[in-house]
Amino acid sequence: DAGVTQSPTHLIKTRGQQVTLRCSPKSGHDTVSWYQQALGQGPQFIFQYYEEEERQRGNFPDRFSGHQYPNYSSELNVNALLLGDSALYLCASSFRRVNTEAFFGQGTRLTVV
Amino acid sequence: AQTVTQSQPEMSVQEAETVTLSCTYDTSESDYYLFWYKQPPSRQMILVIRQEAYKQQNATENRFSVNFQKAAKSFSLKISDSQLGDAAMYFCAIYNFNKFYFGSGTKLNVKP
């Protein structure tokens, strides 16, 4: 049983560009949450998707958007990249009815230059 | 608002000895869960231990145990018989409303 998988593992983008990060949840999970972890800090909640809709959102600008597909996989899109968007982006999956058991992917390291 | 504070940015322990990592939190909610996650250089967040706030009994998982003081809003992690593989960043987190609120982490060094 594959756990939570994220792609790519690393990428480098130029300021002003757009980026898409992908997450496949653990088998049986229907909820996907995204977190941003800046260097030396704890992860910060970006948003959560369930039933293909954004259910909750943290304190992030509209440049951050997402999507969830019928197979529960999810994408995180960031437009107009800023240097400050450089971070580790973590995806966490869970099953809505047992929502206290979340599993994290290995993250995508985004560097904006 | 939920906040989690880890006041020890870095700690060191000798192999085979015991170390305690501190965590305090603030929440107005009565129903929540507390977690300790380990993040090695591989970056993946690995669940160490979980505590339901409504349970008075402290959670234990093998060499890992917590001291949960609900009134004081304190949730410390004790690692017994420390091993080299325990070296990592450790994050304390509170979970409610389907999302985590993390502290800033404690880097644990294990000396052979």
Boltz contact constraints between the chains, C-beta under 6 A:
constraints:
  - contact:
      token1: [A, 41]
      token2: [B, 104]
      max_distance: 6.0
  - contact:
      token1: [A, 42]
      token2: [B, 91]
      max_distance: 6.0
  - contact:
      token1: [A, 42]
      token2: [B, 102]
      max_distance: 6.0
  - contact:
      token1: [A, 42]
      token2: [B, 103]
      max_distance: 6.0
  - contact:
      token1: [A, 42]
      token2: [B, 104]
      max_distance: 6.0
  - contact:
      token1: [A, 42]
      token2: [B, 105]
      max_distance: 6.0
  - contact:
      token1: [A, 43]
      token2: [B, 102]
      max_distance: 6.0
  - contact:
      token1: [A, 45]
      token2: [B, 99]
      max_distance: 6.0
  - contact:
      token1: [A, 99]
      token2: [B, 98]
      max_distance: 6.0
  - contact:
      token1: [A, 100]
      token2: [B, 33]
      max_distance: 6.0
  - contact:
      token1: [A, 104]
      token2: [B, 45]
      max_distance: 6.0
  - contact:
      token1: [A, 106]
      token2: [B, 43]
      max_distance: 6.0
  - contact:
      token1: [A, 106]
      token2: [B, 44]
      max_distance: 6.0
  - contact:
      token1: [A, 107]
      token2: [B, 43]
      max_distance: 6.0
